[in-house]
Amino acid sequence: MKKIITICASASHYKDVLVIEKELKKLGFATKIPQTARTMQRSKNFNVDDYKTWYKDKKDYGKKTKLILGHFKKILDSDAILVVNMNKNGVKGYIGGNTLMEMTIAFHYKKPIYIYCDISEDLQIKEEVYGLKSKFIKGDLSKIKLG
Protein backbone atom coordinates (compact mmCIF):
# COMPACT_ATOMS: atom_id res chain seq x y z
CA MET A 1 0.00 0.00 0.00
CA LYS A 2 1.30 3.45 -0.92
CA LYS A 3 2.37 5.79 1.86
CA ILE A 4 0.21 8.92 1.99
CA ILE A 5 1.66 12.42 2.30
CA THR A 6 -0.59 15.37 3.00
CA ILE A 7 0.78 18.62 1.65
CA CYS A 8 0.34 21.73 3.80
CA ALA A 9 1.06 25.26 2.58
CA SER A 10 0.00 28.85 2.49
CA ALA A 11 -2.64 29.39 -0.20
CA SER A 12 -0.18 31.64 -2.02
CA HIS A 13 1.97 28.53 -2.62
CA TYR A 14 -0.75 26.31 -4.11
CA LYS A 15 0.72 26.47 -7.64
CA ASP A 16 3.91 25.01 -6.18
CA VAL A 17 1.86 22.43 -4.26
CA LEU A 18 0.44 21.08 -7.52
CA VAL A 19 3.91 20.71 -9.07
CA ILE A 20 5.30 19.01 -5.97
CA GLU A 21 2.27 16.72 -5.77
CA LYS A 22 3.11 15.37 -9.25
CA GLU A 23 6.72 14.76 -8.19
CA LEU A 24 5.61 12.91 -5.04
CA LYS A 25 3.34 10.68 -7.12
CA LYS A 26 6.28 9.86 -9.45
CA LEU A 27 8.19 8.76 -6.32
CA GLY A 28 5.36 6.35 -5.50
CA PHE A 29 3.50 8.28 -2.81
CA ALA A 30 -0.23 8.89 -2.60
CA THR A 31 -1.03 12.51 -1.84
CA LYS A 32 -3.66 14.69 -0.25
CA ILE A 33 -3.70 18.43 -0.88
CA PRO A 34 -5.78 21.36 0.36
CA GLN A 35 -9.27 21.50 -1.15
CA THR A 36 -8.71 25.06 -2.37
CA ALA A 37 -5.55 23.99 -4.22
CA ARG A 38 -7.62 21.46 -6.17
CA THR A 39 -10.30 24.10 -6.83
CA MET A 40 -7.62 26.49 -8.10
CA GLN A 41 -6.23 23.76 -10.34
CA ARG A 42 -9.64 23.08 -11.91
CA SER A 43 -10.50 26.77 -12.38
CA LYS A 44 -6.94 27.80 -13.32
CA ASN A 45 -7.50 30.78 -11.02
CA PHE A 46 -4.71 31.13 -8.45
CA ASN A 47 -5.76 34.55 -7.10
CA VAL A 48 -5.95 33.80 -3.37
CA ASP A 49 -8.21 36.77 -2.63
CA ASP A 50 -10.93 35.24 -4.83
CA TYR A 51 -11.19 32.31 -2.40
CA LYS A 52 -10.80 34.02 0.96
CA THR A 53 -14.27 35.54 0.91
CA TRP A 54 -14.27 35.86 4.71
CA TYR A 55 -11.98 38.88 4.34
CA LYS A 56 -14.94 40.79 2.88
CA ASP A 57 -17.77 39.02 4.69
CA LYS A 58 -17.15 37.81 8.24
CA LYS A 59 -20.15 35.47 7.93
CA ASP A 60 -17.99 33.40 5.55
CA TYR A 61 -15.59 32.35 8.32
CA GLY A 62 -17.65 29.15 8.49
CA LYS A 63 -16.11 28.25 5.12
CA LYS A 64 -12.64 28.70 6.61
CA THR A 65 -13.62 26.47 9.54
CA LYS A 66 -14.76 23.70 7.16
CA LEU A 67 -11.51 23.95 5.19
CA ILE A 68 -9.43 23.72 8.39
CA LEU A 69 -11.33 20.69 9.69
CA GLY A 70 -11.22 18.98 6.29
CA HIS A 71 -7.46 19.36 6.07
CA PHE A 72 -6.97 18.16 9.65
CA LYS A 73 -8.80 14.96 8.64
CA LYS A 74 -6.45 14.51 5.67
CA ILE A 75 -3.49 14.80 8.05
CA LEU A 76 -4.97 12.15 10.36
CA ASP A 77 -5.47 9.83 7.36
CA SER A 78 -1.86 10.23 6.17
CA ASP A 79 1.54 8.83 7.05
CA ALA A 80 3.38 12.18 7.03
CA ILE A 81 3.01 15.80 6.04
CA LEU A 82 5.09 17.92 3.71
CA VAL A 83 5.08 21.66 4.33
CA VAL A 84 5.62 23.57 1.10
CA ASN A 85 7.06 26.85 2.31
CA MET A 86 8.32 29.05 -0.48
CA ASN A 87 9.25 32.69 0.03
CA LYS A 88 6.37 35.07 0.66
CA ASN A 89 6.39 38.86 1.08
CA GLY A 90 10.17 38.84 1.51
CA VAL A 91 10.11 36.09 4.17
CA LYS A 92 12.36 33.12 3.35
CA GLY A 93 10.58 29.79 3.80
CA TYR A 94 7.29 31.35 4.94
CA ILE A 95 5.07 29.30 7.25
CA GLY A 96 1.86 30.94 8.42
CA GLY A 97 -0.50 30.37 11.30
CA ASN A 98 -2.77 27.88 9.57
CA THR A 99 0.14 25.72 8.43
CA LEU A 100 1.59 25.82 11.94
CA MET A 101 -1.74 24.49 13.24
CA GLU A 102 -1.55 21.66 10.71
CA MET A 103 2.01 20.89 11.77
CA THR A 104 0.85 20.78 15.38
CA ILE A 105 -1.85 18.24 14.53
CA ALA A 106 0.72 16.09 12.72
CA PHE A 107 3.14 16.35 15.63
CA HIS A 108 0.46 15.45 18.18
CA TYR A 109 -0.47 12.35 16.20
CA LYS A 110 3.19 11.40 15.70
CA LYS A 111 3.24 11.97 11.94
CA PRO A 112 6.63 12.92 10.47
CA ILE A 113 6.82 16.56 9.42
CA TYR A 114 8.93 17.36 6.36
CA ILE A 115 9.60 20.95 5.39
CA TYR A 116 10.45 21.71 1.78
CA CYS A 117 12.64 24.82 2.25
CA ASP A 118 14.73 26.19 5.07
CA ILE A 119 13.10 28.95 7.10
CA SER A 120 14.29 32.43 7.88
CA GLU A 121 15.84 32.96 11.28
CA ASP A 122 13.49 35.98 11.41
CA LEU A 123 10.35 33.83 11.04
CA GLN A 124 8.24 34.69 14.09
CA ILE A 125 7.27 31.06 14.67
CA LYS A 126 10.72 29.51 14.11
CA GLU A 127 10.86 28.34 17.73
CA GLU A 128 7.66 26.31 17.24
CA VAL A 129 8.74 24.99 13.83
CA TYR A 130 12.02 23.69 15.26
CA GLY A 131 10.29 22.43 18.41
CA LEU A 132 7.99 20.18 16.36
CA LYS A 133 11.01 18.08 15.29
CA SER A 134 10.55 19.06 11.65
CA LYS A 135 12.87 17.54 9.03
CA PHE A 136 14.14 20.03 6.46
CA ILE A 137 14.64 18.49 3.01
CA LYS A 138 15.96 21.53 1.09
CA GLY A 139 13.77 20.81 -1.94
CA ASP A 140 14.92 17.19 -2.23
CA LEU A 141 11.84 14.97 -2.11
CA SER A 142 14.03 11.84 -2.12
CA LYS A 143 14.86 12.70 1.51
CA ILE A 144 11.32 11.71 2.52
CA LYS A 145 11.70 8.28 4.07
CA LEU A 146 8.61 6.49 5.36
CA GLY A 147 8.97 2.93 6.68
N, CA, C and O of each residue as an XYZ file, in Angstrom:
588
protein
N       0.846     -1.198      0.000
C       0.000      0.000      0.000
C       0.885      1.253      0.000
O       1.872      1.332      0.731
N       0.515      2.211     -0.822
C       1.297      3.446     -0.919
C       1.219      4.247      0.372
O       0.176      4.305      1.023
N       2.340      4.864      0.730
C       2.367      5.789      1.855
C       1.720      7.098      1.402
O       1.896      7.538      0.266
N       0.968      7.706      2.319
C       0.209      8.921      1.992
C       0.881     10.132      2.627
O       1.177     10.139      3.822
N       1.116     11.146      1.815
C       1.659     12.418      2.295
C       0.616     13.497      2.060
O       0.131     13.677      0.943
N       0.277     14.211      3.124
C      -0.594     15.369      3.004
C       0.280     16.605      2.891
O       1.170     16.830      3.711
N       0.018     17.399      1.873
C       0.783     18.625      1.654
C       0.073     19.784      2.340
O      -1.135     19.969      2.194
N       0.841     20.552      3.083
C       0.337     21.733      3.798
C       1.108     22.953      3.281
O       2.313     22.878      3.043
N       0.407     24.064      3.112
C       1.059     25.264      2.577
C       0.141     26.458      2.696
O      -1.075     26.326      2.836
N       0.743     27.608      2.639
C      -0.005     28.850      2.491
C      -0.697     28.826      1.135
O      -0.143     28.309      0.166
N      -1.889     29.375      1.060
C      -2.642     29.386     -0.203
C      -1.852     30.059     -1.326
O      -2.051     29.736     -2.498
N      -0.977     30.972     -0.990
C      -0.177     31.642     -2.017
C       0.839     30.695     -2.662
O       1.445     31.038     -3.677
N       1.026     29.514     -2.084
C       1.973     28.528     -2.622
C       1.279     27.360     -3.321
O       1.931     26.363     -3.631
N      -0.014     27.458     -3.574
C      -0.746     26.312     -4.113
C      -0.316     25.905     -5.521
O      -0.423     24.731     -5.875
N       0.168     26.849     -6.335
C       0.716     26.469     -7.644
C       1.899     25.526     -7.444
O       2.021     24.518     -8.139
N       2.757     25.854     -6.503
C       3.908     25.008     -6.181
C       3.450     23.663     -5.632
O       4.048     22.632     -5.943
N       2.408     23.662     -4.828
C       1.864     22.427     -4.262
C       1.501     21.452     -5.377
O       1.788     20.260     -5.277
N       0.877     21.948     -6.428
C       0.444     21.084     -7.523
C       1.629     20.470     -8.267
O       1.568     19.314     -8.686
N       2.693     21.232     -8.430
C       3.905     20.714     -9.070
C       4.552     19.645     -8.188
O       4.934     18.580     -8.674
N       4.670     19.931     -6.905
C       5.301     19.005     -5.968
C       4.456     17.744     -5.800
O       4.996     16.651     -5.632
N       3.142     17.895     -5.845
C       2.266     16.724     -5.766
C       2.592     15.737     -6.895
O       2.675     14.532     -6.657
N       2.773     16.238     -8.106
C       3.111     15.367     -9.246
C       4.429     14.641     -8.994
O       4.554     13.451     -9.281
N       5.415     15.367     -8.455
C       6.722     14.764     -8.186
C       6.604     13.671     -7.123
O       7.231     12.618     -7.246
N       5.804     13.914     -6.083
C       5.611     12.906     -5.042
C       4.963     11.642     -5.610
O       5.333     10.526     -5.246
N       4.000     11.831     -6.499
C       3.340     10.677     -7.123
C       4.331      9.872     -7.961
O       4.277      8.642     -7.967
N       5.242     10.557     -8.672
C       6.276      9.863     -9.454
C       7.180      9.033     -8.541
O       7.703      7.998     -8.954
N       7.361      9.493     -7.297
C       8.187      8.762     -6.324
C       7.414      7.632     -5.653
O       7.965      6.914     -4.819
N       6.138      7.469     -6.012
C       5.357      6.354     -5.496
C       4.477      6.646     -4.296
O       3.916      5.728     -3.697
N       4.352      7.916     -3.939
C       3.500      8.280     -2.808
C       2.079      8.588     -3.284
O       1.874      9.035     -4.413
N       1.119      8.345     -2.422
C      -0.228      8.887     -2.603
C      -0.212     10.258     -1.933
O       0.561     10.488     -1.003
N      -1.055     11.157     -2.400
C      -1.032     12.512     -1.843
C      -2.431     13.011     -1.514
O      -3.429     12.581     -2.092
N      -2.460     13.926     -0.573
C      -3.659     14.694     -0.250
C      -3.221     16.150     -0.234
O      -2.168     16.487      0.309
N      -4.037     17.008     -0.833
C      -3.703     18.429     -0.879
C      -4.897     19.239     -0.399
O      -6.009     18.717     -0.318
N      -4.674     20.525     -0.076
C      -5.783     21.364      0.356
C      -6.885     21.437     -0.704
O      -6.612     21.485     -1.904
N      -8.115     21.445     -0.241
C      -9.270     21.503     -1.146
C      -9.190     22.710     -2.074
O      -9.503     22.601     -3.260
N      -8.777     23.848     -1.550
C      -8.712     25.055     -2.369
C      -7.650     24.935     -3.456
O      -7.812     25.504     -4.536
N      -6.568     24.206     -3.192
C      -5.551     23.990     -4.222
C      -6.150     23.231     -5.401
O      -5.873     23.547     -6.558
N      -6.972     22.230     -5.099
C      -7.617     21.461     -6.168
C      -8.626     22.344     -6.922
O      -8.735     22.260     -8.146
N      -9.350     23.176     -6.196
C     -10.299     24.098     -6.830
C      -9.556     25.062     -7.753
O      -9.998     25.320     -8.873
N      -8.430     25.590     -7.283
C      -7.621     26.491     -8.101
C      -7.130     25.787     -9.360
O      -7.127     26.365    -10.447
N      -6.717     24.542     -9.203
C      -6.231     23.763    -10.344
C      -7.324     23.615    -11.402
O      -7.076     23.806    -12.592
N      -8.526     23.277    -10.961
C      -9.641     23.084    -11.905
C     -10.024     24.393    -12.590
O     -10.279     24.417    -13.794
N     -10.062     25.484    -11.821
C     -10.499     26.766    -12.380
C      -9.378     27.527    -13.084
O      -9.629     28.466    -13.840
N      -8.127     27.105    -12.822
C      -6.936     27.803    -13.324
C      -6.874     29.241    -12.797
O      -6.248     30.108    -13.407
N      -7.517     29.477    -11.679
C      -7.496     30.783    -11.024
C      -6.740     30.641     -9.709
O      -7.223     30.001     -8.776
N      -5.557     31.238     -9.639
C      -4.714     31.132     -8.452
C      -4.672     32.432     -7.650
O      -3.758     32.650     -6.855
N      -5.670     33.295     -7.866
C      -5.760     34.546     -7.104
C      -6.375     34.229     -5.738
O      -7.581     34.009     -5.625
N      -5.541     34.209     -4.718
C      -5.950     33.798     -3.373
C      -7.130     34.624     -2.861
O      -8.023     34.082     -2.210
N      -7.143     35.905     -3.141
C      -8.207     36.774     -2.631
C      -9.593     36.360     -3.152
O     -10.604     36.649     -2.511
N      -9.641     35.699     -4.288
C     -10.930     35.242     -4.827
C     -11.538     34.120     -3.990
O     -12.740     33.869     -4.072
N     -10.729     33.454     -3.198
C     -11.193     32.310     -2.402
C     -11.414     32.667     -0.935
O     -12.243     32.054     -0.262
N     -10.686     33.640     -0.451
C     -10.803     34.023      0.965
C     -11.903     35.065      1.132
O     -11.647     36.222      1.464
N     -13.120     34.626      0.894
C     -14.268     35.535      0.915
C     -14.544     36.082      2.310
O     -15.206     37.110      2.454
N     -14.047     35.409      3.326
C     -14.270     35.860      4.707
C     -13.571     37.178      5.000
O     -13.895     37.841      5.985
N     -12.610     37.571      4.154
C     -11.978     38.878      4.337
C     -13.001     39.997      4.128
O     -12.950     41.034      4.789
N     -13.928     39.766      3.198
C     -14.936     40.788      2.883
C     -16.226     40.578      3.663
O     -16.948     41.535      3.942
N     -16.518     39.331      4.013
C     -17.773     39.020      4.690
C     -17.498     38.069      5.855
O     -17.292     36.872      5.653
N     -17.495     38.605      7.061
C     -17.150     37.810      8.242
C     -18.051     36.594      8.423
O     -17.665     35.631      9.086
N     -19.247     36.630      7.841
C     -20.146     35.465      7.933
C     -19.562     34.255      7.204
O     -19.980     33.123      7.447
N     -18.610     34.486      6.322
C     -17.994     33.402      5.555
C     -16.896     32.661      6.319
O     -16.301     31.725      5.785
N     -16.619     33.064      7.555
C     -15.588     32.348      8.320
C     -15.970     30.887      8.541
O     -15.100     30.064      8.826
N     -17.230     30.553      8.417
C     -17.649     29.153      8.490
C     -17.005     28.318      7.384
O     -16.700     27.141      7.580
N     -16.801     28.938      6.219
C     -16.109     28.252      5.119
C     -14.674     27.924      5.533
O     -14.178     26.823      5.291
N     -14.025     28.894      6.155
C     -12.641     28.700      6.612
C     -12.596     27.556      7.623
O     -11.700     26.713      7.572
N     -13.557     27.530      8.537
C     -13.621     26.466      9.544
C     -13.729     25.103      8.881
O     -13.038     24.166      9.280
N     -14.588     24.979      7.871
C     -14.759     23.702      7.163
C     -13.472     23.289      6.460
O     -13.117     22.111      6.461
N     -12.772     24.248      5.861
C     -11.511     23.946      5.192
C     -10.458     23.463      6.194
O      -9.726     22.511      5.923
N     -10.389     24.121      7.342
C      -9.433     23.720      8.388
C      -9.720     22.290      8.841
O      -8.821     21.450      8.873
N     -10.971     22.021      9.189
C     -11.326     20.691      9.687
C     -11.113     19.616      8.620
O     -10.675     18.508      8.930
N     -11.418     19.940      7.383
C     -11.216     18.984      6.293
C      -9.749     18.633      6.111
O      -9.405     17.478      5.862
N      -8.889     19.630      6.236
C      -7.456     19.359      6.065
C      -6.887     18.614      7.272
O      -6.004     17.770      7.122
N      -7.386     18.922      8.456
C      -6.971     18.155      9.646
C      -7.272     16.675      9.434
O      -6.452     15.821      9.771
N      -8.438     16.367      8.878
C      -8.801     14.962      8.640
C      -7.828     14.308      7.662
O      -7.446     13.152      7.844
N      -7.426     15.046      6.624
C      -6.452     14.511      5.673
C      -5.143     14.178      6.386
O      -4.521     13.153      6.108
N      -4.732     15.042      7.299
C      -3.494     14.801      8.051
C      -3.622     13.529      8.880
O      -2.697     12.718      8.916
N      -4.754     13.350      9.541
C      -4.965     12.153     10.359
C      -4.950     10.883      9.509
O      -4.535      9.825      9.983
N      -5.397     10.983      8.263
C      -5.465      9.832      7.364
C      -4.167      9.611      6.583
O      -4.133      8.784      5.671
N      -3.111     10.332      6.923
C      -1.865     10.232      6.166
C      -0.740      9.655      7.031
O      -0.878      9.482      8.242
N       0.363      9.370      6.365
C       1.537      8.829      7.055
C       2.528      9.913      7.447
O       3.343      9.715      8.348
N       2.464     11.059      6.774
C       3.378     12.182      7.032
C       2.787     13.425      6.393
O       1.840     13.352      5.609
N       3.365     14.571      6.744
C       3.006     15.799      6.042
C       4.258     16.408      5.423
O       5.372     16.228      5.915
N       4.042     17.128      4.338
C       5.086     17.924      3.710
C       4.609     19.364      3.694
O       3.565     19.680      3.124
N       5.380     20.227      4.322
C       5.078     21.659      4.334
C       5.809     22.301      3.158
O       7.038     22.289      3.097
N       5.044     22.856      2.233
C       5.616     23.570      1.097
C       5.668     25.044      1.495
O       4.641     25.714      1.600
N       6.873     25.522      1.711
C       7.063     26.851      2.306
C       8.022     27.700      1.479
O       9.177     27.906      1.851
N       7.528     28.173      0.380
C       8.321     29.050     -0.478
C       8.417     30.440      0.169
O       7.839     30.682      1.229
N       9.140     31.328     -0.472
C       9.250     32.691      0.035
C       7.932     33.429     -0.186
O       7.247     33.227     -1.189
N       7.597     34.284      0.768
C       6.371     35.068      0.660
C       6.592     36.429      1.308
O       7.048     36.516      2.447
N       6.268     37.478      0.582
C       6.393     38.856      1.085
C       7.771     39.116      1.699
O       7.884     39.762      2.741
N       8.805     38.611      1.047
C      10.166     38.838      1.513
C      10.604     37.949      2.665
O      11.704     38.123      3.188
N       9.768     36.999      3.074
C      10.113     36.087      4.167
C      10.567     34.764      3.568
O       9.808     34.105      2.857
N      11.804     34.379      3.854
C      12.360     33.120      3.350
C      11.683     31.942      4.045
O      11.629     31.884      5.273
N      11.167     31.001      3.248
C      10.576     29.788      3.803
C       9.352     30.053      4.662
O       9.215     29.491      5.749
N       8.462     30.909      4.175
C       7.291     31.351      4.944
C       6.410     30.185      5.398
O       6.055     29.311      4.607
N       6.070     30.193      6.667
C       5.067     29.297      7.246
C       4.124     30.175      8.052
O       4.554     30.901      8.948
N       2.844     30.109      7.732
C       1.861     30.939      8.418
C       1.144     30.202      9.532
O       1.425     29.037      9.813
N       0.228     30.893     10.149
C      -0.496     30.367     11.302
C      -1.273     29.094     11.015
O      -1.242     28.153     11.809
N      -1.970     29.058      9.888
C      -2.774     27.879      9.574
C      -1.882     26.654      9.373
O      -2.191     25.567      9.861
N      -0.779     26.837      8.655
C       0.144     25.721      8.427
C       0.772     25.275      9.745
O       0.985     24.081      9.954
N       1.064     26.206     10.621
C       1.593     25.823     11.938
C       0.576     24.980     12.702
O       0.954     24.026     13.383
N      -0.713     25.319     12.597
C      -1.745     24.493     13.242
C      -1.727     23.081     12.667
O      -1.846     22.103     13.405
N      -1.577     22.979     11.351
C      -1.546     21.661     10.707
C      -0.322     20.870     11.155
O      -0.404     19.662     11.380
N       0.798     21.547     11.283
C       2.011     20.894     11.772
C       1.812     20.382     13.196
O       2.292     19.307     13.556
N       1.104     21.164     13.991
C       0.848     20.781     15.378
C      -0.016     19.525     15.449
O       0.227     18.644     16.274
N      -1.015     19.447     14.593
C      -1.851     18.238     14.532
C      -0.983     17.037     14.163
O      -1.063     15.989     14.806
N      -0.162     17.188     13.136
C       0.719     16.086     12.716
C       1.646     15.674     13.860
O       1.815     14.484     14.125
N       2.230     16.631     14.520
C       3.143     16.348     15.634
C       2.413     15.592     16.747
O       2.919     14.599     17.270
N       1.236     16.067     17.097
C       0.461     15.448     18.183
C       0.147     13.987     17.866
O       0.162     13.135     18.755
N      -0.136     13.706     16.607
C      -0.473     12.346     16.200
C       0.742     11.570     15.683
O       0.606     10.542     15.020
N       1.923     12.084     16.000
C       3.189     11.395     15.700
C       3.398     11.108     14.215
O       3.903     10.049     13.843
N       3.006     12.055     13.379
C       3.235     11.966     11.935
C       4.525     12.730     11.628
O       4.698     13.848     12.114
N       5.421     12.165     10.845
C       6.628     12.916     10.470
C       6.259     14.213      9.740
O       5.318     14.260      8.948
N       7.024     15.246     10.032
C       6.817     16.563      9.417
C       8.049     16.887      8.580
O       9.146     17.054      9.112
N       7.860     16.975      7.272
C       8.934     17.359      6.360
C       8.670     18.788      5.899
O       7.533     19.164      5.617
N       9.728     19.566      5.828
C       9.605     20.954      5.385
C      10.465     21.135      4.144
O      11.658     20.830      4.143
N       9.840     21.631      3.098
C      10.454     21.709      1.777
C      11.671     22.639      1.734
O      12.716     22.263      1.203
N      11.545     23.830      2.280
C      12.635     24.820      2.248
C      13.070     25.181      3.666
O      12.305     25.031      4.618
N      14.294     25.652      3.791
C      14.734     26.194      5.072
C      13.902     27.429      5.405
O      13.323     28.058      4.519
N      13.849     27.762      6.670
C      13.102     28.945      7.096
C      14.059     30.069      7.469
O      15.234     29.842      7.756
N      13.535     31.264      7.456
C      14.293     32.432      7.875
C      14.473     32.405      9.387
O      13.575     31.997     10.123
N      15.615     32.834      9.833
C      15.836     32.961     11.276
C      14.972     34.081     11.854
O      14.838     34.200     13.071
N      14.384     34.905     10.972
C      13.494     35.979     11.405
C      12.029     35.548     11.444
O      11.171     36.327     11.860
N      11.725     34.303     11.011
C      10.348     33.826     11.039
C       9.851     33.838     12.483
O      10.472     33.245     13.365
N       8.725     34.520     12.718
C       8.239     34.693     14.091
C       7.937     33.381     14.794
O       7.986     33.318     16.022
N       7.626     32.334     14.042
C       7.265     31.064     14.669
C       8.381     30.022     14.545
O       8.122     28.824     14.657
N       9.616     30.469     14.315
C      10.719     29.510     14.111
C      10.904     28.605     15.323
O      11.225     27.427     15.166
N      10.711     29.122     16.504
C      10.855     28.336     17.733
C       9.895     27.137     17.716
O      10.278     26.022     18.069
N       8.666     27.379     17.309
C       7.665     26.314     17.244
C       7.991     25.330     16.122
O       7.870     24.118     16.301
N       8.406     25.852     14.965
C       8.740     24.990     13.825
C       9.860     24.029     14.224
O       9.760     22.827     13.978
N      10.918     24.545     14.832
C      12.024     23.692     15.259
C      11.590     22.744     16.383
O      12.021     21.591     16.429
N      10.744     23.231     17.278
C      10.290     22.428     18.407
C       9.420     21.244     18.021
O       9.269     20.306     18.804
N       8.842     21.275     16.813
C       7.993     20.175     16.355
C       8.799     19.053     15.683
O       8.228     18.162     15.054
N      10.110     19.106     15.822
C      11.015     18.076     15.286
C      10.862     17.915     13.769
O      10.893     16.807     13.235
N      10.697     19.044     13.105
C      10.547     19.056     11.654
C      11.845     18.640     10.973
O      12.937     18.922     11.466
N      11.711     17.963      9.832
C      12.869     17.543      9.031
C      12.909     18.416      7.780
O      11.971     18.418      6.982
N      13.991     19.148      7.620
C      14.145     20.031      6.464
C      14.783     19.251      5.322
O      15.825     18.622      5.501
N      14.151     19.291      4.134
C      14.644     18.489      3.012
C      15.271     19.322      1.898
O      15.731     18.761      0.903
N      15.299     20.627      2.039
C      15.961     21.528      1.088
C      15.567     21.254     -0.366
O      16.414     21.262     -1.259
N      14.281     21.013     -0.590
C      13.766     20.815     -1.936
C      14.019     19.435     -2.520
O      13.685     19.192     -3.680
N      14.598     18.530     -1.751
C      14.920     17.190     -2.232
C      13.910     16.166     -1.717
O      14.039     15.656     -0.604
N      12.910     15.875     -2.538
C      11.835     14.970     -2.113
C      12.338     13.549     -1.848
O      11.664     12.785     -1.157
N      13.486     13.186     -2.373
C      14.034     11.843     -2.121
C      14.451     11.675     -0.655
O      14.698     10.556     -0.205
N      14.528     12.775      0.081
C      14.860     12.704      1.515
C      13.676     12.287      2.372
O      13.828     12.074      3.575
N      12.500     12.170      1.768
C      11.324     11.713      2.518
C      11.389     10.198      2.605
O      11.283      9.492      1.602
N      11.567      9.719      3.823
C      11.699      8.280      4.070
C      10.608      7.837      5.026
O      10.589      8.239      6.190
N       9.704      7.013      4.536
C       8.615      6.494      5.359
C       8.691      4.971      5.353
O       8.661      4.344      4.294
N       8.790      4.379      6.550
C       8.967      2.929      6.681
C       7.850      2.062      6.266
O       7.951      0.839      6.357
